[in-house]
Amino acid sequence: MAMEIYDHPTFKMACQQFDLVANFLGMSESDRDRVKYPKRSMTVALPIHCDDGSTRVFSGYRVQHHLTLGPTKGGLRYHPDVTLGEVAALAMWMSWKCALTGLPYGGAKGGIACDPGKLSRNELERLTRRYTQEMIPFIGPQVDVMAPDLGTNEQVMAWMMDTYSVHVGATVPSIVTGKPVALGGSQGRREATGRGVAYLVNRATDTIGMDITKATAAVQGFGNVGSIAALSLARYGAKIIGVTDAFGGVFNSKGLNLWELEKHVEKTRSVAGFAEAEPLTNEQLLVLPCDILVPAALERQITEVNAPKIQCRILAEAANGPTTPEADEILKKRPEIFIIPDILCNAGGVIVSYFEWVQDLQSFFWGETEVTDKLFRILETAYTQVVALSRKQKIPMRLAALSVGIKRVQEAKKLRGLFP
């Protein structure tokens, strides 16, 4: 079963990871294809009227990986390079992430191939509403629930919720998560992924016997996840010495003033050019001598080229799929680096999205303290399970995390059987 429609380096990478786990679990061939490949994929043409009077057609995608444990759940990204294969890989990782953390979801992912920075607010709204309209036969609070991702935000989710609600004739806040709090969003949702990353890094410092108050950290990507992760790590006592984004980066061996950096980013929309630091490239950041390295940007950033040169003690994968399988092979031979794999490290976002969905379904809302406390409890359980399995079986943390998630999906499919 070749599934050529998903041909993309990131999908091949997700399949390679899956095959390693399937071999480790001794999964039968008949189970493998059923657990691995997406249940449903949609590609849609999205024509919109542009502000200059022209009509442009964009490509939109949605992949629902499996619906065995409940509705599918996953983000929607706006990026020029979005393809069906990339979206399918991200949907697959979402499945393992939800299963690992015990959420009643299958994984999904969506995307529109566009550059949101080159579209006006009105054009973005038209594009979002058109995409939502095209997806209506395939989404619903018990079918598929979207959330923000790269290039999308609370406003995009508000437009999606409104489009769906107008279609059904009633307000349905549970159709998306990551909405503004005023429309049924959850307290603490926007900060959840970054807070989760910092919580797990703090736990990892306990595991390897490192003092976080004497640790240095470097963060690739200063978007929603990277900026909150950096601020949260600083609150635990770590010194943030390097930060990069798509436009450049900055380095200060004495530690960056994150509050001043945030103001600079608000003004210039980039960390580049921050006065109290030296310039730094993405490539330099990944091999910077530091205690904690947080890739929080795009997938496939740590490769066989830079993996031998990485100089950190903890690699906290805040992005999805930042480390290629070839780089993994190199890192396996470097036991001094403790990896917090992506499906565990960045699970905070989907966990609090789940809380938001639950709150919307019952129209009963929690305070931020309660949300954060529940988030850390779920992350603690998942982290403890993964570390215990890794140590017991003497296997890498990624293999341990994926094994827990994939095995749960496999067992659920077995229990439900095959209809008819």
DOLO-256608 format. One record per residue (C-alpha): residue in one letter; y, x, z. Coordinates in nm, 2 decimals, decimal comma. Layout:
{torro: a	c2: Y	c1: X	c3: Z}
...
//
This chain:
{torro: m	c2: 0,00	c1: 0,00	c3: 0,00}
{torro: a	c2: 0,29	c1: 0,21	c3: -0,13}
{torro: m	c2: 0,59	c1: -0,02	c3: -0,06}
{torro: e	c2: 0,80	c1: 0,17	c3: -0,31}
{torro: i	c2: 1,10	c1: -0,07	c3: -0,26}
{torro: y	c2: 1,17	c1: 0,12	c3: 0,07}
{torro: d	c2: 1,18	c1: 0,46	c3: -0,10}
{torro: h	c2: 1,43	c1: 0,66	c3: 0,11}
{torro: p	c2: 1,41	c1: 0,98	c3: 0,32}
{torro: t	c2: 1,48	c1: 0,79	c3: 0,64}
{torro: f	c2: 1,20	c1: 0,54	c3: 0,58}
{torro: k	c2: 0,96	c1: 0,82	c3: 0,50}
{torro: m	c2: 1,06	c1: 0,98	c3: 0,82}
{torro: a	c2: 1,00	c1: 0,66	c3: 1,02}
{torro: c	c2: 0,66	c1: 0,63	c3: 0,85}
{torro: q	c2: 0,57	c1: 0,99	c3: 0,93}
{torro: q	c2: 0,65	c1: 0,93	c3: 1,30}
{torro: f	c2: 0,44	c1: 0,61	c3: 1,29}
{torro: d	c2: 0,14	c1: 0,78	c3: 1,13}
{torro: l	c2: 0,15	c1: 1,06	c3: 1,40}
{torro: v	c2: 0,14	c1: 0,79	c3: 1,67}
{torro: a	c2: -0,13	c1: 0,58	c3: 1,49}
{torro: n	c2: -0,35	c1: 0,90	c3: 1,47}
{torro: f	c2: -0,29	c1: 0,97	c3: 1,84}
{torro: l	c2: -0,38	c1: 0,60	c3: 1,93}
{torro: g	c2: -0,68	c1: 0,60	c3: 1,70}
{torro: m	c2: -0,54	c1: 0,29	c3: 1,52}
{torro: s	c2: -0,77	c1: 0,14	c3: 1,25}
{torro: e	c2: -0,65	c1: 0,14	c3: 0,88}
{torro: s	c2: -0,63	c1: -0,24	c3: 0,88}
{torro: d	c2: -0,40	c1: -0,24	c3: 1,19}
{torro: r	c2: -0,18	c1: 0,04	c3: 1,05}
{torro: d	c2: -0,03	c1: -0,14	c3: 0,75}
{torro: r	c2: 0,01	c1: -0,46	c3: 0,94}
{torro: v	c2: 0,20	c1: -0,29	c3: 1,23}
{torro: k	c2: 0,40	c1: -0,05	c3: 1,01}
{torro: y	c2: 0,54	c1: -0,25	c3: 0,72}
{torro: p	c2: 0,83	c1: -0,50	c3: 0,74}
{torro: k	c2: 0,75	c1: -0,87	c3: 0,74}
{torro: r	c2: 1,05	c1: -0,97	c3: 0,54}
{torro: s	c2: 1,33	c1: -0,81	c3: 0,34}
{torro: m	c2: 1,63	c1: -0,96	c3: 0,17}
{torro: t	c2: 1,87	c1: -0,81	c3: -0,09}
{torro: v	c2: 2,17	c1: -1,02	c3: -0,17}
{torro: a	c2: 2,47	c1: -0,99	c3: -0,41}
{torro: l	c2: 2,80	c1: -1,06	c3: -0,23}
{torro: p	c2: 3,09	c1: -1,15	c3: -0,46}
{torro: i	c2: 3,43	c1: -1,18	c3: -0,30}
{torro: h	c2: 3,79	c1: -1,23	c3: -0,41}
{torro: c	c2: 3,99	c1: -0,91	c3: -0,33}
{torro: d	c2: 4,35	c1: -0,90	c3: -0,23}
{torro: d	c2: 4,46	c1: -0,76	c3: -0,57}
{torro: g	c2: 4,32	c1: -1,07	c3: -0,75}
{torro: s	c2: 4,00	c1: -0,90	c3: -0,87}
{torro: t	c2: 3,64	c1: -1,01	c3: -0,78}
{torro: r	c2: 3,40	c1: -0,74	c3: -0,65}
{torro: v	c2: 3,03	c1: -0,77	c3: -0,59}
{torro: f	c2: 2,88	c1: -0,58	c3: -0,30}
{torro: s	c2: 2,51	c1: -0,53	c3: -0,21}
{torro: g	c2: 2,39	c1: -0,67	c3: 0,12}
{torro: y	c2: 2,05	c1: -0,62	c3: 0,30}
{torro: r	c2: 1,85	c1: -0,75	c3: 0,59}
{torro: v	c2: 1,50	c1: -0,63	c3: 0,70}
{torro: q	c2: 1,30	c1: -0,82	c3: 0,96}
{torro: h	c2: 1,02	c1: -0,59	c3: 1,08}
{torro: h	c2: 0,80	c1: -0,83	c3: 1,28}
{torro: l	c2: 0,83	c1: -1,16	c3: 1,45}
{torro: t	c2: 0,52	c1: -1,13	c3: 1,67}
{torro: l	c2: 0,70	c1: -1,11	c3: 2,01}
{torro: g	c2: 1,00	c1: -1,33	c3: 1,94}
{torro: p	c2: 1,30	c1: -1,34	c3: 1,71}
{torro: t	c2: 1,40	c1: -1,02	c3: 1,54}
{torro: k	c2: 1,70	c1: -0,83	c3: 1,68}
{torro: g	c2: 1,92	c1: -0,56	c3: 1,53}
{torro: g	c2: 2,25	c1: -0,44	c3: 1,41}
{torro: l	c2: 2,45	c1: -0,49	c3: 1,09}
{torro: r	c2: 2,62	c1: -0,18	c3: 0,95}
{torro: y	c2: 2,90	c1: -0,14	c3: 0,69}
{torro: h	c2: 2,87	c1: 0,20	c3: 0,52}
{torro: p	c2: 2,90	c1: 0,32	c3: 0,16}
{torro: d	c2: 2,55	c1: 0,47	c3: 0,17}
{torro: v	c2: 2,35	c1: 0,17	c3: 0,30}
{torro: t	c2: 2,02	c1: 0,12	c3: 0,12}
{torro: l	c2: 1,72	c1: -0,11	c3: 0,17}
{torro: g	c2: 1,50	c1: 0,19	c3: 0,27}
{torro: e	c2: 1,74	c1: 0,31	c3: 0,53}
{torro: v	c2: 1,78	c1: -0,04	c3: 0,67}
{torro: a	c2: 1,39	c1: -0,08	c3: 0,68}
{torro: a	c2: 1,36	c1: 0,25	c3: 0,88}
{torro: l	c2: 1,62	c1: 0,13	c3: 1,13}
{torro: a	c2: 1,44	c1: -0,21	c3: 1,16}
{torro: m	c2: 1,11	c1: -0,03	c3: 1,23}
{torro: w	c2: 1,27	c1: 0,19	c3: 1,51}
{torro: m	c2: 1,42	c1: -0,13	c3: 1,66}
{torro: s	c2: 1,07	c1: -0,28	c3: 1,69}
{torro: w	c2: 0,94	c1: 0,02	c3: 1,89}
{torro: k	c2: 1,26	c1: 0,03	c3: 2,10}
{torro: c	c2: 1,24	c1: -0,34	c3: 2,19}
{torro: a	c2: 0,87	c1: -0,31	c3: 2,27}
{torro: l	c2: 0,92	c1: 0,00	c3: 2,48}
{torro: t	c2: 1,19	c1: -0,17	c3: 2,70}
{torro: g	c2: 0,99	c1: -0,49	c3: 2,73}
{torro: l	c2: 1,23	c1: -0,72	c3: 2,53}
{torro: p	c2: 1,08	c1: -1,03	c3: 2,36}
{torro: y	c2: 1,20	c1: -0,92	c3: 2,02}
{torro: g	c2: 1,09	c1: -0,77	c3: 1,69}
{torro: g	c2: 1,32	c1: -0,52	c3: 1,52}
{torro: a	c2: 1,56	c1: -0,60	c3: 1,24}
{torro: k	c2: 1,85	c1: -0,43	c3: 1,07}
{torro: g	c2: 2,11	c1: -0,53	c3: 0,81}
{torro: g	c2: 2,38	c1: -0,36	c3: 0,61}
{torro: i	c2: 2,64	c1: -0,39	c3: 0,34}
{torro: a	c2: 2,71	c1: -0,10	c3: 0,10}
{torro: c	c2: 3,09	c1: -0,08	c3: 0,14}
{torro: d	c2: 3,35	c1: 0,14	c3: 0,29}
{torro: p	c2: 3,51	c1: -0,08	c3: 0,57}
{torro: g	c2: 3,81	c1: 0,16	c3: 0,59}
{torro: k	c2: 3,91	c1: 0,08	c3: 0,23}
{torro: l	c2: 3,89	c1: -0,30	c3: 0,28}
{torro: s	c2: 4,17	c1: -0,51	c3: 0,42}
{torro: r	c2: 4,11	c1: -0,74	c3: 0,72}
{torro: n	c2: 4,10	c1: -1,04	c3: 0,49}
{torro: e	c2: 3,85	c1: -0,87	c3: 0,26}
{torro: l	c2: 3,63	c1: -0,78	c3: 0,55}
{torro: e	c2: 3,63	c1: -1,13	c3: 0,68}
{torro: r	c2: 3,54	c1: -1,27	c3: 0,33}
{torro: l	c2: 3,26	c1: -1,02	c3: 0,29}
{torro: t	c2: 3,12	c1: -1,09	c3: 0,64}
{torro: r	c2: 3,13	c1: -1,47	c3: 0,59}
{torro: r	c2: 2,97	c1: -1,44	c3: 0,25}
{torro: y	c2: 2,69	c1: -1,22	c3: 0,38}
{torro: t	c2: 2,63	c1: -1,47	c3: 0,67}
{torro: q	c2: 2,62	c1: -1,76	c3: 0,43}
{torro: e	c2: 2,36	c1: -1,58	c3: 0,22}
{torro: m	c2: 2,15	c1: -1,51	c3: 0,53}
{torro: i	c2: 2,16	c1: -1,86	c3: 0,68}
{torro: p	c2: 1,80	c1: -1,95	c3: 0,56}
{torro: f	c2: 1,67	c1: -1,64	c3: 0,74}
{torro: i	c2: 1,86	c1: -1,62	c3: 1,07}
{torro: g	c2: 1,89	c1: -1,83	c3: 1,39}
{torro: p	c2: 1,89	c1: -1,78	c3: 1,77}
{torro: q	c2: 1,50	c1: -1,80	c3: 1,76}
{torro: v	c2: 1,46	c1: -1,63	c3: 1,42}
{torro: d	c2: 1,69	c1: -1,33	c3: 1,38}
{torro: v	c2: 1,99	c1: -1,23	c3: 1,60}
{torro: m	c2: 2,25	c1: -0,98	c3: 1,46}
{torro: a	c2: 2,47	c1: -0,73	c3: 1,65}
{torro: p	c2: 2,73	c1: -0,47	c3: 1,56}
{torro: d	c2: 2,64	c1: -0,13	c3: 1,43}
{torro: l	c2: 2,81	c1: 0,15	c3: 1,24}
{torro: g	c2: 3,13	c1: 0,01	c3: 1,08}
{torro: t	c2: 3,11	c1: -0,33	c3: 1,24}
{torro: n	c2: 3,26	c1: -0,46	c3: 1,57}
{torro: e	c2: 3,32	c1: -0,76	c3: 1,79}
{torro: q	c2: 3,55	c1: -0,92	c3: 1,53}
{torro: v	c2: 3,28	c1: -0,91	c3: 1,26}
{torro: m	c2: 3,04	c1: -1,08	c3: 1,50}
{torro: a	c2: 3,30	c1: -1,35	c3: 1,58}
{torro: w	c2: 3,33	c1: -1,42	c3: 1,20}
{torro: m	c2: 2,95	c1: -1,44	c3: 1,17}
{torro: m	c2: 2,92	c1: -1,67	c3: 1,47}
{torro: d	c2: 3,19	c1: -1,90	c3: 1,33}
{torro: t	c2: 3,03	c1: -1,91	c3: 0,98}
{torro: y	c2: 2,69	c1: -2,01	c3: 1,12}
{torro: s	c2: 2,84	c1: -2,26	c3: 1,37}
{torro: v	c2: 3,04	c1: -2,43	c3: 1,09}
{torro: h	c2: 2,72	c1: -2,46	c3: 0,88}
{torro: v	c2: 2,52	c1: -2,62	c3: 1,16}
{torro: g	c2: 2,80	c1: -2,83	c3: 1,29}
{torro: a	c2: 2,80	c1: -2,70	c3: 1,65}
{torro: t	c2: 2,91	c1: -2,38	c3: 1,83}
{torro: v	c2: 2,61	c1: -2,15	c3: 1,85}
{torro: p	c2: 2,71	c1: -1,83	c3: 2,04}
{torro: s	c2: 2,35	c1: -1,71	c3: 2,06}
{torro: i	c2: 2,33	c1: -1,64	c3: 1,68}
{torro: v	c2: 2,48	c1: -1,30	c3: 1,73}
{torro: t	c2: 2,54	c1: -1,05	c3: 2,02}
{torro: g	c2: 2,82	c1: -0,80	c3: 2,07}
{torro: k	c2: 3,08	c1: -1,08	c3: 2,04}
{torro: p	c2: 3,41	c1: -1,09	c3: 2,22}
{torro: v	c2: 3,37	c1: -1,20	c3: 2,58}
{torro: a	c2: 3,60	c1: -1,49	c3: 2,51}
{torro: l	c2: 3,34	c1: -1,63	c3: 2,26}
{torro: g	c2: 3,03	c1: -1,59	c3: 2,48}
{torro: g	c2: 2,99	c1: -1,21	c3: 2,47}
{torro: s	c2: 2,86	c1: -1,03	c3: 2,77}
{torro: q	c2: 3,05	c1: -0,82	c3: 3,01}
{torro: g	c2: 2,95	c1: -0,45	c3: 2,96}
{torro: r	c2: 2,80	c1: -0,50	c3: 2,62}
{torro: r	c2: 3,04	c1: -0,27	c3: 2,43}
{torro: e	c2: 2,98	c1: 0,02	c3: 2,68}
{torro: a	c2: 2,61	c1: -0,04	c3: 2,72}
{torro: t	c2: 2,47	c1: 0,22	c3: 2,48}
{torro: g	c2: 2,69	c1: 0,50	c3: 2,60}
{torro: r	c2: 2,64	c1: 0,42	c3: 2,96}
{torro: g	c2: 2,26	c1: 0,41	c3: 2,91}
{torro: v	c2: 2,27	c1: 0,75	c3: 2,74}
{torro: a	c2: 2,46	c1: 0,90	c3: 3,04}
{torro: y	c2: 2,23	c1: 0,73	c3: 3,29}
{torro: l	c2: 1,92	c1: 0,88	c3: 3,12}
{torro: v	c2: 2,08	c1: 1,23	c3: 3,09}
{torro: n	c2: 2,15	c1: 1,21	c3: 3,46}
{torro: r	c2: 1,78	c1: 1,12	c3: 3,52}
{torro: a	c2: 1,67	c1: 1,40	c3: 3,29}
{torro: t	c2: 1,87	c1: 1,65	c3: 3,49}
{torro: d	c2: 1,67	c1: 1,54	c3: 3,80}
{torro: t	c2: 1,35	c1: 1,58	c3: 3,61}
{torro: i	c2: 1,41	c1: 1,94	c3: 3,50}
{torro: g	c2: 1,60	c1: 2,04	c3: 3,81}
{torro: m	c2: 1,95	c1: 2,09	c3: 3,66}
{torro: d	c2: 2,27	c1: 2,02	c3: 3,85}
{torro: i	c2: 2,48	c1: 1,78	c3: 3,63}
{torro: t	c2: 2,80	c1: 1,88	c3: 3,81}
{torro: k	c2: 2,76	c1: 2,23	c3: 3,67}
{torro: a	c2: 2,65	c1: 2,12	c3: 3,32}
{torro: t	c2: 2,83	c1: 2,14	c3: 2,99}
{torro: a	c2: 2,79	c1: 1,88	c3: 2,72}
{torro: a	c2: 2,87	c1: 1,85	c3: 2,35}
{torro: v	c2: 2,88	c1: 1,51	c3: 2,17}
{torro: q	c2: 2,85	c1: 1,47	c3: 1,79}
{torro: g	c2: 3,02	c1: 1,14	c3: 1,69}
{torro: f	c2: 3,31	c1: 1,00	c3: 1,90}
{torro: g	c2: 3,27	c1: 0,63	c3: 1,80}
{torro: n	c2: 3,18	c1: 0,36	c3: 2,04}
{torro: v	c2: 2,86	c1: 0,52	c3: 2,16}
{torro: g	c2: 2,97	c1: 0,88	c3: 2,17}
{torro: s	c2: 3,30	c1: 0,82	c3: 2,34}
{torro: i	c2: 3,15	c1: 0,60	c3: 2,62}
{torro: a	c2: 2,86	c1: 0,85	c3: 2,66}
{torro: a	c2: 3,11	c1: 1,14	c3: 2,70}
{torro: l	c2: 3,33	c1: 0,95	c3: 2,95}
{torro: s	c2: 3,02	c1: 0,84	c3: 3,15}
{torro: l	c2: 2,88	c1: 1,20	c3: 3,15}
{torro: a	c2: 3,22	c1: 1,32	c3: 3,28}
{torro: r	c2: 3,20	c1: 1,06	c3: 3,56}
{torro: y	c2: 2,86	c1: 1,21	c3: 3,66}
{torro: g	c2: 3,03	c1: 1,55	c3: 3,68}
{torro: a	c2: 2,94	c1: 1,71	c3: 3,35}
{torro: k	c2: 3,20	c1: 1,91	c3: 3,16}
{torro: i	c2: 3,25	c1: 1,80	c3: 2,79}
{torro: i	c2: 3,33	c1: 2,11	c3: 2,59}
{torro: g	c2: 3,29	c1: 1,99	c3: 2,23}
{torro: v	c2: 3,33	c1: 1,67	c3: 2,03}
{torro: t	c2: 3,31	c1: 1,59	c3: 1,66}
{torro: d	c2: 3,35	c1: 1,29	c3: 1,43}
{torro: a	c2: 3,34	c1: 1,24	c3: 1,05}
{torro: f	c2: 3,68	c1: 1,41	c3: 1,00}
{torro: g	c2: 3,64	c1: 1,72	c3: 1,22}
{torro: g	c2: 3,59	c1: 1,83	c3: 1,57}
{torro: v	c2: 3,74	c1: 2,01	c3: 1,88}
{torro: f	c2: 3,62	c1: 2,26	c3: 2,13}
{torro: n	c2: 3,75	c1: 2,38	c3: 2,47}
{torro: s	c2: 3,52	c1: 2,60	c3: 2,69}
{torro: k	c2: 3,72	c1: 2,48	c3: 3,00}
{torro: g	c2: 3,64	c1: 2,12	c3: 2,92}
{torro: l	c2: 3,82	c1: 1,86	c3: 2,71}
{torro: n	c2: 4,06	c1: 1,61	c3: 2,87}
{torro: l	c2: 3,88	c1: 1,30	c3: 2,75}
{torro: w	c2: 4,16	c1: 1,06	c3: 2,85}
{torro: e	c2: 4,42	c1: 1,25	c3: 2,65}
{torro: l	c2: 4,16	c1: 1,28	c3: 2,37}
{torro: e	c2: 4,11	c1: 0,90	c3: 2,37}
{torro: k	c2: 4,49	c1: 0,85	c3: 2,33}
{torro: h	c2: 4,49	c1: 1,11	c3: 2,04}
{torro: v	c2: 4,21	c1: 0,92	c3: 1,87}
{torro: e	c2: 4,39	c1: 0,59	c3: 1,91}
{torro: k	c2: 4,69	c1: 0,74	c3: 1,73}
{torro: t	c2: 4,52	c1: 0,94	c3: 1,46}
{torro: r	c2: 4,17	c1: 0,77	c3: 1,43}
{torro: s	c2: 4,00	c1: 1,11	c3: 1,47}
{torro: v	c2: 3,94	c1: 1,38	c3: 1,73}
{torro: a	c2: 4,05	c1: 1,64	c3: 1,47}
{torro: g	c2: 4,39	c1: 1,81	c3: 1,55}
{torro: f	c2: 4,37	c1: 1,75	c3: 1,92}
{torro: a	c2: 4,63	c1: 1,99	c3: 2,07}
{torro: e	c2: 4,44	c1: 2,12	c3: 2,37}
{torro: a	c2: 4,14	c1: 2,25	c3: 2,18}
{torro: e	c2: 4,01	c1: 2,47	c3: 1,89}
{torro: p	c2: 3,87	c1: 2,32	c3: 1,57}
{torro: l	c2: 3,50	c1: 2,27	c3: 1,55}
{torro: t	c2: 3,27	c1: 2,16	c3: 1,26}
{torro: n	c2: 2,97	c1: 1,92	c3: 1,30}
{torro: e	c2: 2,74	c1: 2,21	c3: 1,21}
{torro: q	c2: 2,89	c1: 2,43	c3: 1,48}
{torro: l	c2: 2,87	c1: 2,16	c3: 1,74}
{torro: l	c2: 2,49	c1: 2,12	c3: 1,69}
{torro: v	c2: 2,43	c1: 2,49	c3: 1,77}
{torro: l	c2: 2,69	c1: 2,52	c3: 2,04}
{torro: p	c2: 2,56	c1: 2,68	c3: 2,36}
{torro: c	c2: 2,56	c1: 2,39	c3: 2,61}
{torro: d	c2: 2,34	c1: 2,23	c3: 2,87}
{torro: i	c2: 2,34	c1: 1,87	c3: 2,71}
{torro: l	c2: 2,36	c1: 1,80	c3: 2,34}
{torro: v	c2: 2,42	c1: 1,44	c3: 2,24}
{torro: p	c2: 2,39	c1: 1,36	c3: 1,87}
{torro: a	c2: 2,56	c1: 1,02	c3: 1,85}
{torro: a	c2: 2,64	c1: 1,00	c3: 1,47}
{torro: l	c2: 2,41	c1: 0,94	c3: 1,17}
{torro: e	c2: 2,04	c1: 0,99	c3: 1,13}
{torro: r	c2: 1,88	c1: 1,32	c3: 1,01}
{torro: q	c2: 2,13	c1: 1,56	c3: 1,17}
{torro: i	c2: 1,89	c1: 1,80	c3: 1,34}
{torro: t	c2: 1,68	c1: 1,96	c3: 1,06}
{torro: e	c2: 1,44	c1: 2,25	c3: 1,02}
{torro: v	c2: 1,75	c1: 2,46	c3: 0,93}
{torro: n	c2: 1,94	c1: 2,41	c3: 1,26}
{torro: a	c2: 1,66	c1: 2,32	c3: 1,50}
{torro: p	c2: 1,57	c1: 2,69	c3: 1,57}
{torro: k	c2: 1,94	c1: 2,76	c3: 1,66}
{torro: i	c2: 2,00	c1: 2,47	c3: 1,90}
{torro: q	c2: 2,10	c1: 2,61	c3: 2,24}
{torro: c	c2: 2,08	c1: 2,32	c3: 2,48}
{torro: r	c2: 1,85	c1: 2,22	c3: 2,77}
{torro: i	c2: 1,87	c1: 1,84	c3: 2,72}
{torro: l	c2: 1,88	c1: 1,68	c3: 2,38}
{torro: a	c2: 1,99	c1: 1,32	c3: 2,42}
{torro: e	c2: 1,94	c1: 1,13	c3: 2,10}
{torro: a	c2: 2,22	c1: 0,86	c3: 2,12}
{torro: a	c2: 2,19	c1: 0,81	c3: 1,74}
{torro: n	c2: 1,90	c1: 0,65	c3: 1,56}
{torro: g	c2: 1,67	c1: 0,91	c3: 1,40}
{torro: p	c2: 1,89	c1: 1,22	c3: 1,44}
{torro: t	c2: 1,59	c1: 1,46	c3: 1,44}
{torro: t	c2: 1,37	c1: 1,50	c3: 1,13}
{torro: p	c2: 0,99	c1: 1,54	c3: 1,17}
{torro: e	c2: 1,02	c1: 1,90	c3: 1,04}
{torro: a	c2: 1,28	c1: 1,97	c3: 1,32}
{torro: d	c2: 1,04	c1: 1,80	c3: 1,57}
{torro: e	c2: 0,77	c1: 2,05	c3: 1,48}
{torro: i	c2: 1,01	c1: 2,34	c3: 1,56}
{torro: l	c2: 1,13	c1: 2,17	c3: 1,89}
{torro: k	c2: 0,77	c1: 2,12	c3: 2,00}
{torro: k	c2: 0,75	c1: 2,51	c3: 2,03}
{torro: r	c2: 1,06	c1: 2,51	c3: 2,24}
{torro: p	c2: 0,95	c1: 2,36	c3: 2,57}
{torro: e	c2: 1,29	c1: 2,47	c3: 2,73}
{torro: i	c2: 1,45	c1: 2,18	c3: 2,55}
{torro: f	c2: 1,39	c1: 1,84	c3: 2,71}
{torro: i	c2: 1,42	c1: 1,56	c3: 2,45}
{torro: i	c2: 1,52	c1: 1,20	c3: 2,54}
{torro: p	c2: 1,40	c1: 1,03	c3: 2,22}
{torro: d	c2: 1,63	c1: 0,79	c3: 2,04}
{torro: i	c2: 1,42	c1: 0,47	c3: 2,10}
{torro: l	c2: 1,47	c1: 0,53	c3: 2,47}
{torro: c	c2: 1,80	c1: 0,71	c3: 2,48}
{torro: n	c2: 2,01	c1: 0,45	c3: 2,29}
{torro: a	c2: 1,82	c1: 0,14	c3: 2,41}
{torro: g	c2: 2,11	c1: 0,03	c3: 2,63}
{torro: g	c2: 2,28	c1: -0,16	c3: 2,35}
{torro: v	c2: 1,99	c1: -0,38	c3: 2,26}
{torro: i	c2: 1,90	c1: -0,43	c3: 2,63}
{torro: v	c2: 2,25	c1: -0,57	c3: 2,70}
{torro: s	c2: 2,24	c1: -0,76	c3: 2,37}
{torro: y	c2: 1,93	c1: -0,93	c3: 2,51}
{torro: f	c2: 2,12	c1: -1,01	c3: 2,83}
{torro: e	c2: 2,40	c1: -1,16	c3: 2,62}
{torro: w	c2: 2,15	c1: -1,37	c3: 2,42}
{torro: v	c2: 1,99	c1: -1,50	c3: 2,75}
{torro: q	c2: 2,34	c1: -1,58	c3: 2,89}
{torro: d	c2: 2,43	c1: -1,77	c3: 2,58}
{torro: l	c2: 2,11	c1: -1,97	c3: 2,57}
{torro: q	c2: 2,16	c1: -2,09	c3: 2,93}
{torro: s	c2: 2,54	c1: -2,10	c3: 2,92}
{torro: f	c2: 2,55	c1: -1,91	c3: 3,25}
{torro: f	c2: 2,73	c1: -1,57	c3: 3,26}
{torro: w	c2: 2,69	c1: -1,26	c3: 3,48}
{torro: g	c2: 2,95	c1: -1,01	c3: 3,60}
{torro: e	c2: 2,97	c1: -0,66	c3: 3,47}
{torro: t	c2: 2,81	c1: -0,51	c3: 3,79}
{torro: e	c2: 2,51	c1: -0,74	c3: 3,76}
{torro: v	c2: 2,47	c1: -0,65	c3: 3,39}
{torro: t	c2: 2,49	c1: -0,27	c3: 3,45}
{torro: d	c2: 2,25	c1: -0,29	c3: 3,74}
{torro: k	c2: 2,00	c1: -0,48	c3: 3,53}
{torro: l	c2: 2,05	c1: -0,24	c3: 3,24}
{torro: f	c2: 1,97	c1: 0,07	c3: 3,46}
{torro: r	c2: 1,66	c1: -0,10	c3: 3,61}
{torro: i	c2: 1,51	c1: -0,16	c3: 3,27}
{torro: l	c2: 1,60	c1: 0,20	c3: 3,15}
{torro: e	c2: 1,45	c1: 0,34	c3: 3,47}
{torro: t	c2: 1,12	c1: 0,16	c3: 3,42}
{torro: a	c2: 1,10	c1: 0,27	c3: 3,05}
{torro: y	c2: 1,20	c1: 0,63	c3: 3,14}
{torro: t	c2: 0,95	c1: 0,66	c3: 3,42}
{torro: q	c2: 0,67	c1: 0,53	c3: 3,19}
{torro: v	c2: 0,75	c1: 0,77	c3: 2,91}
{torro: v	c2: 0,78	c1: 1,08	c3: 3,14}
{torro: a	c2: 0,45	c1: 0,99	c3: 3,31}
{torro: l	c2: 0,27	c1: 0,95	c3: 2,98}
{torro: s	c2: 0,42	c1: 1,27	c3: 2,84}
{torro: r	c2: 0,30	c1: 1,46	c3: 3,14}
{torro: k	c2: -0,04	c1: 1,30	c3: 3,18}
{torro: q	c2: -0,14	c1: 1,35	c3: 2,81}
{torro: k	c2: 0,07	c1: 1,67	c3: 2,77}
{torro: i	c2: 0,24	c1: 1,52	c3: 2,46}
{torro: p	c2: 0,61	c1: 1,54	c3: 2,35}
{torro: m	c2: 0,85	c1: 1,28	c3: 2,48}
{torro: r	c2: 0,90	c1: 1,12	c3: 2,14}
{torro: l	c2: 0,52	c1: 1,07	c3: 2,09}
{torro: a	c2: 0,50	c1: 0,92	c3: 2,44}
{torro: a	c2: 0,79	c1: 0,68	c3: 2,38}
{torro: l	c2: 0,67	c1: 0,57	c3: 2,04}
{torro: s	c2: 0,31	c1: 0,53	c3: 2,17}
{torro: v	c2: 0,42	c1: 0,29	c3: 2,44}
{torro: g	c2: 0,63	c1: 0,08	c3: 2,19}
{torro: i	c2: 0,39	c1: 0,08	c3: 1,90}
{torro: k	c2: 0,08	c1: 0,00	c3: 2,12}
{torro: r	c2: 0,25	c1: -0,30	c3: 2,26}
{torro: v	c2: 0,33	c1: -0,44	c3: 1,91}
{torro: q	c2: -0,03	c1: -0,36	c3: 1,80}
{torro: e	c2: -0,18	c1: -0,54	c3: 2,11}
{torro: a	c2: 0,05	c1: -0,85	c3: 2,06}
{torro: k	c2: -0,06	c1: -0,88	c3: 1,70}
{torro: k	c2: -0,43	c1: -0,85	c3: 1,80}
{torro: l	c2: -0,38	c1: -1,12	c3: 2,07}
{torro: r	c2: -0,21	c1: -1,36	c3: 1,83}
{torro: g	c2: -0,47	c1: -1,30	c3: 1,55}
{torro: l	c2: -0,42	c1: -1,34	c3: 1,18}
{torro: f	c2: -0,33	c1: -1,69	c3: 1,04}
{torro: p	c2: -0,50	c1: -1,85	c3: 0,87}
//
